[in-house]
Amino acid sequence: MRVALLTPTLEMGGVERVFVNLANGFYQRGIETDLVAGTTAGSMGAFLDGNIPMFDLASSHMIRSVPKLAKYLRHRRPDALIAAMTHSTAAAVAARTIAQVKTRILATEHNTMSKVVANTPGLKYRLMPLWSRQALGSADAIVAVSRGVANDLSTQTGIARENIQVIYNPVITDALHKAAAAPVEHSWFKPYWLPVVLAVGRLDRQKDFSMLVRAFSLVKQRFAARLLILGEGPDRPRVERAVAELRLQESVAMPGFEQNPYRFMARSAVFASSSEWEGFGVALVEAMALGMSVVSTNCTHGPAEILCHGKFGALVPVGDHEAMAQALLLALKSSAHEDRTAHLEQFTVQKVVSEYLSLIASKKYATG
């Protein structure tokens, strides 16, 4: 069997990390594995097993990559192709028709379509439910990364919910724990220094780090701690203004993008997620796997499923900085939490690869 994984880029990002983990997981099972990308430029390629071939479609737009993708399908003839996100699925379906091969296409959806449509300008996104139904309905199976994403996808596109499978993201790997053991030179992580609240993610509206800064200002009034935000993005000026207005420059650090955030997770006291929406919440799983206490907004969709509705971490209302502050204070004052070992098993690469292999072998087909 040969399995291909198709992703638009190999830039550092949640979906790209998931697909590299999947590719490595399939290869470790002894399965011939290809990684196909619109462009293979990007730092995530360094995490791919060196024995896995990469195929560069040399296109920044997936629909323009269709001719080269069709050529790849004719040449390599994978038994299954797993596509990351709707536009990759659309390209895969078109390429399969041109190549006239029998490759099974598994479409994967990683975000909440209704939120993407509502928060992204342009006619393409307003029409997204319509063209998504056509593309996804032509795939052989549809996989959503959470039950919430699956429910929203069904509502938006009209695809029957029973035709959408749920397979969680493969987050926990041996490489995760190895990366967490790397040293940290940051002065805040010297022995006996103040506990650190850590947040990781792209600095954009979705992550709402300004709310987290407001929450942390309330925490600071009652507990000596620091806030470290790892990430870069267009919302940096707004977050920096919040830090300055609240006079938190000495207690909040925003050093930018960090290729190995896990070494900071392993040494911080609490992981905080302030998102307005998510499709899954990869960083929440990573933080739990590395033993952190977790506080998250109860946004759609992902955190409630990952945290088992509050059993394995605190959930607070979206945008409520006072509730976030109270949850952070409780987490800082007590590091005790429920044993997560059995719960986290479903997020391991071994478990997720097994579920994809079962789906590939099954006779379930997606129908609109």
C-alpha positions in Angstrom: 0.0 0.0 0.0 1.1 3.5 -0.7 -0.4 6.5 1.1 0.0 10.1 0.0 -0.5 13.2 2.1 -1.4 16.4 0.4 -0.9 19.8 2.1 -0.6 23.3 0.7 2.6 24.2 2.4 5.2 22.9 4.9 5.3 26.2 6.8 5.3 26.0 10.6 1.6 25.6 11.5 -0.9 23.3 13.1 -2.1 21.5 10.0 1.3 21.1 8.6 2.6 19.6 11.9 -0.3 17.2 11.9 0.5 16.0 8.4 4.1 15.6 9.1 3.2 13.5 12.2 0.8 11.5 10.1 3.4 10.9 7.3 6.0 9.8 9.9 3.4 7.5 11.6 2.5 5.8 8.3 6.1 5.3 7.4 6.9 3.8 10.9 4.1 1.2 10.2 6.0 0.0 7.1 3.7 1.7 4.7 5.1 3.4 1.5 4.4 7.1 2.2 4.7 10.2 0.1 4.4 13.8 1.2 3.0 16.1 -1.5 2.9 19.9 -1.0 1.9 22.9 -3.0 5.3 24.1 -1.9 7.8 22.1 0.1 9.6 25.3 1.3 9.1 25.8 5.0 10.6 24.7 8.3 8.2 21.7 8.9 10.1 19.7 6.3 12.9 19.3 8.8 10.6 17.2 11.0 9.8 14.7 8.2 11.5 11.4 8.3 14.4 11.6 5.8 13.2 8.4 4.0 9.9 9.8 3.1 9.9 11.4 -0.4 8.6 14.9 -0.9 6.9 16.0 -4.1 6.8 19.8 -4.7 3.9 21.0 -6.9 5.6 24.4 -7.0 2.3 26.3 -6.6 1.1 28.7 -3.9 -2.6 28.0 -5.0 -3.8 24.5 -4.8 -6.2 24.7 -7.7 -3.3 25.8 -10.0 -1.4 22.7 -9.0 -3.9 20.3 -10.5 -1.9 19.4 -13.6 1.2 18.6 -11.6 -0.9 16.7 -9.0 -2.5 14.7 -11.8 1.0 13.9 -13.1 2.0 12.8 -9.6 -1.1 10.5 -9.3 -0.4 8.9 -12.7 3.3 8.3 -11.8 3.0 7.1 -8.2 -0.6 5.7 -8.1 -1.1 5.9 -4.4 -3.9 3.7 -3.0 -5.1 6.6 -0.9 -4.5 10.4 -0.7 -5.3 12.3 2.5 -5.9 16.0 1.7 -5.5 18.8 4.2 -8.5 21.2 4.0 -11.1 21.8 1.4 -9.1 23.5 -1.3 -6.6 20.6 -1.3 -9.5 18.2 -1.6 -10.9 20.2 -4.5 -7.5 20.0 -6.3 -7.2 16.2 -5.5 -10.6 15.4 -6.9 -9.9 17.4 -10.1 -6.5 15.8 -10.5 -7.8 12.3 -10.0 -10.4 12.8 -12.8 -7.7 14.0 -15.2 -5.2 11.2 -14.2 -8.0 8.6 -14.4 -6.6 6.6 -11.4 -8.5 4.8 -8.7 -6.8 6.6 -5.7 -9.1 6.9 -2.8 -9.4 10.5 -1.6 -9.8 11.3 2.1 -10.8 14.9 2.8 -9.8 16.3 6.1 -11.4 19.4 7.7 -9.4 21.2 10.4 -11.4 24.4 11.2 -14.9 25.6 11.9 -16.3 26.5 8.5 -19.0 28.9 9.8 -16.3 30.9 11.6 -14.0 31.0 8.6 -16.8 32.3 6.4 -17.9 34.9 8.9 -14.4 36.2 9.6 -12.7 36.1 6.2 -13.6 38.7 3.5 -14.1 37.8 -0.1 -16.6 36.2 -2.4 -14.6 32.9 -2.4 -15.3 32.5 1.3 -18.9 33.6 1.2 -19.5 30.8 -1.4 -17.4 28.3 0.6 -20.2 26.1 1.8 -21.4 25.6 -1.8 -18.1 24.7 -3.5 -17.1 22.7 -0.4 -20.2 20.5 -0.8 -19.2 19.8 -4.3 -15.6 19.0 -3.5 -16.2 17.0 -0.4 -19.0 15.1 -1.9 -16.7 13.8 -4.6 -14.2 12.5 -2.0 -14.3 8.9 -0.8 -14.4 9.9 2.9 -14.6 13.0 4.9 -12.7 13.4 8.2 -13.3 16.1 10.7 -10.8 16.7 13.5 -13.4 17.1 16.2 -17.1 16.4 16.6 -17.8 20.1 16.7 -16.1 20.7 13.3 -18.1 17.7 11.9 -21.4 19.1 13.1 -20.7 22.6 11.8 -19.5 21.2 8.5 -22.7 19.2 8.1 -24.8 22.3 8.9 -22.9 24.5 6.5 -22.7 22.2 3.5 -25.7 20.0 3.9 -23.6 16.8 3.8 -25.2 14.2 6.1 -23.5 14.1 9.5 -23.3 10.3 9.3 -21.0 10.7 6.2 -18.5 12.7 8.2 -16.0 10.7 10.3 -14.2 12.1 13.3 -10.5 11.3 13.8 -8.6 13.4 16.2 -5.2 15.0 15.3 -2.0 12.9 15.8 -0.3 15.2 18.3 1.6 13.0 20.8 4.9 11.6 19.4 8.3 10.6 20.7 9.6 13.7 19.0 7.4 15.9 21.2 9.0 14.7 24.4 12.5 14.8 22.9 11.9 18.4 21.9 10.6 19.3 25.3 13.9 18.2 26.9 15.9 20.8 24.9 17.5 23.5 27.1 16.0 27.0 27.6 18.3 30.0 28.0 15.5 32.5 28.7 16.2 34.3 32.0 12.7 33.7 33.2 13.3 30.0 33.6 16.1 30.1 36.1 15.5 28.0 39.3 13.2 29.6 41.9 12.1 32.4 39.6 8.4 33.4 39.2 6.0 30.9 37.6 5.2 31.5 33.9 1.9 31.4 32.2 2.5 30.3 28.6 0.5 31.0 25.4 1.5 29.8 21.9 0.0 30.7 18.6 -0.2 33.0 15.6 -0.9 36.6 16.7 -4.2 37.1 15.0 -7.8 37.9 15.9 -8.7 34.3 16.3 -6.3 33.8 19.2 -7.5 36.9 21.1 -4.2 37.4 23.0 -5.3 40.9 24.0 -8.0 39.4 26.2 -5.3 37.1 27.7 -3.2 40.2 28.5 -6.2 41.8 30.2 -6.8 38.7 32.2 -3.1 38.5 33.2 -3.3 42.1 34.5 -5.8 40.9 37.1 -3.7 37.9 37.9 -0.7 40.2 38.6 -2.7 42.1 41.2 -3.0 39.0 43.3 -0.2 36.6 42.3 3.4 37.1 41.3 3.8 35.5 37.8 4.8 36.3 34.3 3.2 35.8 30.9 5.1 34.5 27.9 3.4 34.6 24.4 5.2 32.7 21.7 4.2 33.5 18.1 4.1 36.1 15.4 1.4 37.7 13.3 -0.7 40.7 12.2 -2.2 41.3 15.7 1.1 42.1 17.4 0.6 45.9 17.5 -2.8 45.5 19.2 -1.5 43.0 21.8 1.6 45.2 22.4 -0.7 48.2 23.0 -2.7 46.2 25.6 0.6 45.4 27.4 1.7 49.0 27.4 -1.7 50.4 28.5 -1.7 48.0 31.4 1.9 48.7 32.2 2.9 45.1 32.0 6.1 45.5 30.0 8.2 43.9 32.8 5.9 40.9 33.2 4.8 40.1 29.6 7.3 38.9 27.0 6.5 38.4 23.3 9.8 37.2 21.7 8.1 36.1 18.4 8.0 32.8 16.6 9.6 29.8 18.4 10.4 26.7 16.5 10.5 24.5 19.6 7.8 25.8 22.0 7.8 22.4 23.8 10.9 23.2 25.8 9.0 26.2 27.2 5.9 24.1 27.9 7.9 21.7 29.9 9.1 24.5 32.2 6.0 26.7 32.5 3.3 26.5 35.1 0.1 27.0 33.2 -0.8 26.9 29.5 -3.4 29.4 28.5 -5.6 29.4 25.3 -7.8 32.5 24.7 -9.1 31.7 21.2 -12.4 33.0 19.9 -12.7 29.8 17.9 -10.7 26.6 17.0 -11.1 23.6 14.9 -9.3 21.4 17.3 -6.6 22.9 19.6 -3.3 21.1 19.0 -1.4 23.1 21.5 -3.9 22.1 24.3 -3.0 18.4 23.7 0.7 19.2 23.6 0.5 21.1 26.9 -1.4 18.3 28.6 1.0 15.7 27.3 3.9 17.6 28.8 2.2 17.8 32.2 1.0 21.4 32.2 -2.1 22.7 33.9 -4.4 24.1 31.2 -6.9 27.0 31.0 -8.9 27.6 27.8 -11.8 29.5 26.5 -14.7 27.2 25.8 -14.8 28.2 22.1 -16.2 26.3 19.2 -14.8 23.7 18.5 -12.3 21.5 20.1 -11.3 22.6 23.6 -14.3 21.1 25.4 -13.7 17.7 23.7 -10.0 17.8 24.4 -10.4 18.8 28.0 -13.3 16.4 28.5 -15.7 19.3 29.4 -13.5 20.6 32.1 -12.2 17.4 33.7 -8.7 17.9 32.5 -8.5 21.7 32.4 -10.5 24.8 33.1 -12.9 26.1 30.5 -14.0 29.8 30.6 -16.4 31.8 28.4 -15.0 33.3 25.2 -13.9 36.9 25.7 -14.4 36.9 29.4 -11.0 38.1 30.8 -12.3 38.1 34.4 -13.2 34.4 34.2 -9.9 33.7 32.5 -8.0 35.5 35.3 -9.9 33.6 38.0 -9.1 30.2 36.3 -5.4 31.2 35.9 -5.2 32.1 39.6 -6.6 28.7 40.6 -4.2 26.9 38.2 -1.2 28.8 39.5 -2.0 28.1 43.1 -2.5 24.4 42.6 -0.6 22.2 40.1 -2.7 19.1 40.9 -4.8 17.6 38.1 -6.6 14.4 37.0 -4.5 11.6 35.6 -4.7 12.1 31.8 -2.8 9.0 30.6 -5.8 7.1 29.3 -7.5 10.2 27.9 -4.4 11.2 25.9 -4.1 7.9 24.2 -6.6 8.9 21.5 -4.3 11.8 20.4 -1.2 9.6 19.9 0.1 9.1 16.4 -0.1 5.3 16.7 -3.8 5.5 17.5 -4.6 8.0 14.8 -2.7 6.2 12.1 -4.7 3.0 13.0 -8.0 4.9 12.6 -7.0 6.2 9.2 -5.9 2.8 8.0 -9.2 1.4 9.1 -11.0 4.1 7.2 -8.9 3.5 4.1 -9.7 -0.2 4.2 -13.4 0.3 4.8 -16.2 0.6 2.2 -17.6 3.9 3.6 -17.9 6.5 1.0 -18.8 10.2 1.4 -22.1 11.2 -0.3 -23.8 14.5 -0.3 
